[in-house]
Amino acid sequence: MNNIANKVVVITGASSGLGEATARHLASLGAMVMLGARRQDRLEAIANDIRTAGGKAEVLATDVAQADQVQMLVDKAIETFGRLDVMINNAGLMSVAPIAEVKVDEWDRMIDINIKGVLYGIAAALPVFTKQNSGHFINLASVAAHKVSPGTAVYSGTKFAVKAITEGLRAEVGGNIRTTLLSPGLIDSELKFGSSDEATSQFVQNIYKDAIPALSIAKAVAYAIEQPDDVDINEIIIRPTIQDF
């Protein structure tokens, strides 16, 4: 057994990029995956591929900025598969731009998705994990949770928050619930399209030419999950070898 087979895994932001790659990879290893994102059609296509390959997948259109929708995602996973083993809070938005551009709407949206979305995932899954005395949170941060670059201040702020929340959660949940902070660098996904600031967007598109495949993150997620239950992989940072920040 690979300690992944037959585990029930909820993944937010599962309609593309890191979430999609993680769903496909974990399903190929025998996990039962519950996929949440706003694009129902994309979720259905991914789930159909997984089922065709012999895996188990279910979907629910989910906006992680809405606490009730995240709760419904977790509830449907339990209703469908009978339990919950791993909660992957992956959904994210990277609307980077200089603070002087005062993109308040984008700041609000990043806070709603990147911080509140993670908290809503924790709120939905933690009572389940506590009751069954087992579970695993995997929260997606970023290299921006470890270093602030010009133009990334607000985005970094949201990811620093995810790092702090994850560490606080680890300290509070005791010995039977695991927590992992996963901080990707330049990974190929739709994240790079999040900025509406033209100059910043062009810069981001350029540096993402060095991005590595989303499967790199999926394999890291699998590594964290497959460890024996008394092993807690608390933090992983993954960058392309060429990335210097």
The 8 nearest C-alpha neighbors of each residue, nearest first, counted from 0:
[[1, 2, 4, 3, 225, 5, 29, 28],
 [0, 2, 3, 225, 4, 28, 226, 29],
 [3, 1, 225, 0, 4, 226, 224, 227],
 [4, 2, 1, 225, 6, 30, 5, 29],
 [3, 5, 29, 30, 6, 2, 28, 1],
 [6, 4, 30, 29, 31, 3, 7, 2],
 [5, 7, 30, 3, 4, 84, 31, 8],
 [8, 6, 31, 83, 84, 32, 30, 5],
 [7, 9, 85, 32, 84, 86, 33, 31],
 [8, 10, 33, 86, 32, 87, 34, 85],
 [11, 9, 87, 34, 13, 35, 33, 88],
 [12, 10, 35, 13, 90, 89, 88, 36],
 [11, 13, 90, 36, 18, 89, 14, 35],
 [12, 14, 18, 19, 11, 34, 36, 35],
 [13, 15, 42, 41, 19, 12, 36, 38],
 [16, 14, 19, 13, 18, 17, 12, 188],
 [15, 17, 188, 19, 18, 213, 20, 189],
 [16, 18, 213, 20, 19, 21, 15, 216],
 [19, 17, 13, 21, 12, 20, 16, 15],
 [18, 20, 15, 13, 22, 21, 16, 14],
 [19, 21, 17, 23, 22, 214, 18, 217],
 [20, 22, 217, 18, 24, 19, 23, 25],
 [23, 21, 19, 25, 20, 24, 26, 18],
 [22, 24, 26, 20, 21, 25, 27, 19],
 [25, 23, 27, 21, 26, 22, 20, 217],
 [24, 26, 28, 27, 22, 30, 23, 21],
 [27, 25, 30, 29, 23, 28, 24, 54],
 [26, 28, 24, 25, 29, 23, 54, 30],
 [29, 27, 25, 26, 4, 30, 3, 24],
 [28, 30, 4, 26, 27, 5, 3, 25],
 [29, 31, 26, 4, 5, 6, 25, 3],
 [32, 30, 7, 55, 56, 6, 5, 26],
 [31, 33, 56, 8, 7, 9, 30, 34],
 [34, 32, 9, 57, 58, 56, 76, 8],
 [35, 33, 58, 10, 13, 9, 57, 32],
 [34, 36, 11, 61, 59, 60, 13, 58],
 [37, 35, 61, 12, 60, 13, 38, 14],
 [36, 38, 60, 61, 62, 39, 35, 14],
 [39, 37, 41, 40, 36, 42, 60, 14],
 [38, 40, 42, 60, 41, 37, 43, 36],
 [41, 39, 43, 42, 38, 44, 14, 45],
 [40, 42, 44, 14, 43, 39, 38, 45],
 [41, 43, 39, 14, 45, 40, 44, 46],
 [42, 44, 46, 40, 41, 45, 47, 39],
 [45, 43, 41, 47, 42, 46, 40, 48],
 [46, 44, 48, 42, 47, 43, 41, 49],
 [47, 45, 49, 43, 56, 48, 44, 42],
 [46, 48, 50, 44, 49, 45, 43, 51],
 [47, 49, 51, 45, 46, 50, 52, 44],
 [48, 50, 46, 54, 52, 47, 51, 45],
 [51, 49, 54, 53, 47, 52, 48, 55],
 [52, 50, 48, 53, 49, 47, 54, 46],
 [51, 53, 49, 50, 54, 48, 27, 47],
 [54, 52, 50, 51, 49, 55, 27, 26],
 [55, 53, 50, 49, 26, 52, 27, 56],
 [54, 56, 31, 50, 32, 49, 26, 53],
 [57, 55, 32, 46, 33, 31, 50, 54],
 [56, 58, 33, 34, 46, 32, 55, 59],
 [59, 57, 34, 33, 35, 42, 43, 60],
 [58, 60, 35, 61, 72, 34, 39, 57],
 [59, 61, 37, 39, 36, 35, 38, 58],
 [62, 60, 36, 37, 35, 68, 59, 63],
 [61, 63, 64, 37, 65, 36, 68, 60],
 [62, 64, 116, 65, 69, 61, 112, 66],
 [63, 65, 111, 116, 112, 62, 66, 115],
 [66, 64, 63, 68, 67, 62, 69, 116],
 [67, 65, 69, 119, 68, 70, 64, 63],
 [66, 68, 70, 69, 65, 71, 119, 72],
 [67, 69, 71, 70, 65, 66, 61, 72],
 [70, 68, 72, 66, 71, 67, 63, 120],
 [69, 71, 67, 123, 73, 68, 72, 74],
 [70, 72, 74, 68, 69, 73, 75, 67],
 [73, 71, 69, 75, 70, 74, 59, 68],
 [72, 74, 76, 70, 75, 71, 123, 77],
 [75, 73, 71, 77, 76, 72, 70, 78],
 [74, 76, 78, 72, 77, 73, 79, 71],
 [77, 75, 73, 79, 74, 78, 33, 80],
 [76, 78, 81, 82, 74, 80, 75, 79],
 [77, 79, 75, 76, 81, 80, 74, 82],
 [80, 78, 76, 77, 75, 81, 57, 82],
 [79, 81, 77, 76, 82, 78, 7, 31],
 [82, 80, 77, 78, 79, 83, 76, 7],
 [81, 83, 77, 80, 7, 84, 76, 78],
 [84, 82, 7, 77, 85, 8, 76, 81],
 [83, 85, 134, 7, 6, 8, 135, 82],
 [86, 84, 8, 135, 134, 136, 83, 9],
 [85, 87, 136, 9, 8, 137, 88, 135],
 [88, 86, 137, 10, 89, 138, 9, 136],
 [89, 87, 138, 117, 11, 90, 139, 137],
 [88, 90, 139, 11, 12, 87, 91, 138],
 [91, 89, 12, 11, 88, 112, 113, 92],
 [92, 90, 113, 112, 89, 93, 12, 109],
 [91, 93, 109, 94, 193, 190, 113, 112],
 [94, 92, 193, 95, 190, 154, 194, 91],
 [95, 93, 194, 193, 92, 105, 96, 154],
 [94, 96, 151, 194, 93, 150, 154, 199],
 [97, 95, 150, 199, 196, 98, 151, 94],
 [96, 98, 150, 99, 100, 149, 95, 151],
 [97, 99, 100, 101, 96, 150, 152, 102],
 [98, 100, 101, 97, 96, 102, 150, 103],
 [99, 101, 98, 97, 102, 96, 196, 103],
 [102, 100, 99, 98, 103, 97, 106, 96],
 [103, 101, 105, 104, 100, 106, 98, 96],
 [102, 104, 106, 105, 101, 107, 108, 100],
 [105, 103, 107, 106, 102, 108, 101, 109],
 [104, 106, 108, 107, 103, 102, 109, 94],
 [107, 105, 103, 109, 104, 108, 110, 102],
 [108, 106, 110, 104, 105, 109, 111, 103],
 [107, 109, 105, 111, 110, 106, 112, 104],
 [110, 108, 112, 106, 111, 113, 107, 92],
 [109, 111, 107, 114, 108, 113, 112, 157],
 [112, 110, 115, 108, 64, 109, 114, 113],
 [113, 111, 116, 109, 64, 110, 115, 114],
 [112, 114, 91, 109, 110, 116, 157, 111],
 [115, 113, 110, 117, 116, 112, 157, 111],
 [114, 116, 111, 118, 117, 112, 119, 113],
 [115, 117, 112, 63, 119, 64, 114, 118],
 [118, 116, 120, 114, 115, 119, 88, 121],
 [117, 119, 115, 121, 120, 116, 122, 114],
 [118, 120, 122, 116, 66, 121, 117, 115],
 [121, 119, 117, 123, 118, 122, 124, 69],
 [120, 122, 118, 124, 119, 123, 125, 117],
 [123, 121, 119, 120, 125, 124, 118, 126],
 [122, 124, 70, 120, 121, 125, 119, 73],
 [125, 123, 121, 127, 126, 122, 120, 128],
 [124, 126, 128, 127, 121, 122, 129, 123],
 [127, 125, 129, 128, 124, 130, 123, 122],
 [128, 126, 130, 124, 125, 129, 131, 83],
 [129, 127, 125, 134, 133, 131, 130, 126],
 [128, 130, 132, 126, 127, 131, 125, 133],
 [129, 131, 127, 132, 128, 126, 133, 125],
 [130, 132, 128, 133, 129, 127, 134, 126],
 [133, 131, 129, 130, 128, 175, 176, 134],
 [134, 132, 176, 175, 128, 131, 129, 135],
 [135, 133, 84, 176, 128, 85, 177, 136],
 [134, 136, 177, 85, 176, 178, 84, 86],
 [135, 137, 178, 86, 85, 87, 177, 179],
 [138, 136, 87, 179, 178, 180, 86, 88],
 [139, 137, 88, 180, 87, 181, 179, 136],
 [140, 138, 181, 89, 182, 180, 88, 137],
 [139, 141, 182, 158, 181, 161, 144, 138],
 [142, 140, 182, 183, 143, 144, 184, 158],
 [141, 143, 144, 184, 182, 145, 183, 146],
 [142, 144, 155, 141, 146, 145, 147, 158],
 [145, 143, 159, 158, 142, 141, 155, 146],
 [144, 146, 143, 142, 147, 159, 141, 155],
 [147, 145, 143, 144, 142, 148, 155, 244],
 [148, 146, 143, 155, 152, 151, 149, 145],
 [147, 149, 151, 150, 146, 152, 143, 155],
 [150, 148, 151, 152, 147, 97, 96, 98],
 [149, 151, 97, 96, 95, 152, 148, 98],
 [150, 152, 95, 154, 148, 149, 155, 153],
 [151, 153, 155, 154, 150, 156, 147, 149],
 [154, 152, 156, 155, 151, 157, 106, 95],
 [153, 155, 157, 151, 156, 152, 93, 95],
 [156, 154, 143, 158, 152, 153, 157, 144],
 [155, 157, 153, 159, 154, 158, 152, 160],
 [158, 156, 160, 154, 155, 159, 114, 113],
 [157, 159, 144, 161, 155, 160, 140, 156],
 [160, 158, 144, 162, 156, 161, 157, 155],
 [161, 159, 157, 163, 158, 162, 164, 156],
 [162, 160, 158, 164, 159, 163, 165, 140],
 [161, 163, 159, 165, 160, 164, 166, 158],
 [164, 162, 160, 166, 165, 161, 167, 159],
 [165, 163, 161, 167, 166, 162, 168, 160],
 [164, 166, 168, 162, 167, 163, 161, 169],
 [167, 165, 169, 163, 168, 164, 162, 170],
 [168, 166, 164, 170, 169, 165, 163, 171],
 [167, 169, 165, 171, 166, 170, 164, 172],
 [170, 168, 166, 167, 171, 178, 172, 165],
 [171, 169, 167, 168, 172, 166, 173, 165],
 [170, 172, 168, 169, 173, 167, 166, 174],
 [173, 171, 169, 168, 170, 176, 174, 175],
 [174, 172, 171, 175, 176, 170, 169, 177],
 [173, 175, 176, 172, 177, 229, 133, 169],
 [174, 176, 133, 173, 132, 177, 134, 172],
 [177, 175, 134, 133, 135, 174, 172, 173],
 [176, 178, 135, 231, 136, 134, 175, 179],
 [179, 177, 136, 169, 135, 233, 137, 176],
 [178, 180, 233, 137, 234, 232, 136, 181],
 [181, 179, 234, 138, 233, 137, 139, 235],
 [180, 182, 235, 139, 140, 234, 236, 138],
 [181, 183, 141, 236, 140, 142, 139, 235],
 [184, 182, 141, 237, 142, 236, 238, 181],
 [183, 185, 238, 142, 237, 186, 141, 182],
 [184, 186, 210, 207, 238, 239, 211, 183],
 [185, 187, 210, 211, 213, 212, 184, 188],
 [186, 188, 210, 212, 213, 211, 185, 16],
 [189, 187, 16, 190, 186, 17, 191, 213],
 [188, 190, 191, 192, 16, 187, 15, 193],
 [191, 189, 188, 192, 193, 93, 92, 91],
 [190, 192, 189, 193, 203, 204, 188, 93],
 [193, 191, 190, 189, 194, 200, 204, 93],
 [194, 192, 94, 93, 191, 190, 92, 195],
 [195, 193, 94, 95, 196, 200, 192, 93],
 [194, 196, 197, 193, 200, 94, 199, 96],
 [195, 197, 199, 194, 198, 200, 96, 95],
 [198, 196, 200, 199, 195, 201, 194, 202],
 [199, 197, 201, 200, 196, 202, 96, 203],
 [198, 200, 202, 196, 201, 197, 96, 203],
 [199, 201, 197, 203, 202, 198, 194, 196],
 [200, 202, 204, 198, 199, 203, 197, 205],
 [201, 203, 199, 205, 200, 204, 198, 206],
 [202, 204, 200, 206, 205, 201, 207, 199],
 [205, 203, 201, 207, 202, 206, 200, 191],
 [204, 206, 202, 203, 207, 208, 201, 209],
 [207, 205, 208, 203, 204, 209, 202, 210],
 [208, 206, 210, 209, 204, 205, 185, 203],
 [207, 209, 206, 210, 205, 204, 187, 185],
 [208, 210, 207, 206, 211, 185, 239, 241],
 [211, 209, 185, 186, 207, 187, 208, 239],
 [210, 212, 186, 187, 239, 185, 209, 213],
 [213, 211, 214, 187, 215, 186, 210, 216],
 [214, 212, 17, 215, 216, 187, 186, 20],
 [213, 215, 217, 212, 216, 20, 218, 21],
 [216, 214, 213, 218, 217, 212, 219, 211],
 [215, 217, 219, 214, 218, 213, 220, 17],
 [216, 218, 21, 214, 220, 219, 215, 20],
 [217, 219, 221, 216, 220, 215, 214, 222],
 [220, 218, 222, 216, 221, 217, 223, 215],
 [219, 221, 217, 223, 218, 222, 216, 224],
 [220, 222, 218, 224, 219, 223, 225, 217],
 [221, 223, 219, 220, 225, 224, 218, 226],
 [222, 224, 220, 221, 232, 225, 226, 219],
 [225, 223, 221, 222, 226, 220, 3, 2],
 [224, 226, 2, 222, 3, 223, 221, 1],
 [225, 227, 224, 230, 223, 228, 222, 2],
 [228, 226, 230, 229, 225, 2, 224, 231],
 [227, 229, 230, 226, 231, 175, 177, 225],
 [228, 230, 227, 231, 175, 226, 174, 177],
 [231, 229, 227, 228, 226, 232, 177, 223],
 [230, 232, 177, 233, 229, 178, 179, 223],
 [233, 231, 223, 179, 234, 230, 178, 235],
 [232, 234, 179, 231, 178, 180, 235, 177],
 [233, 235, 180, 179, 181, 232, 236, 182],
 [234, 236, 181, 182, 180, 237, 233, 179],
 [237, 235, 182, 183, 181, 238, 234, 142],
 [238, 236, 183, 184, 182, 235, 239, 216],
 [239, 237, 184, 185, 240, 183, 242, 236],
 [238, 240, 241, 242, 211, 185, 210, 184],
 [239, 241, 242, 238, 243, 237, 209, 211],
 [240, 242, 239, 243, 209, 238, 210, 244],
 [243, 241, 239, 240, 244, 238, 185, 209],
 [242, 244, 241, 240, 238, 239, 184, 185],
 [243, 242, 146, 142, 184, 148, 238, 143]]
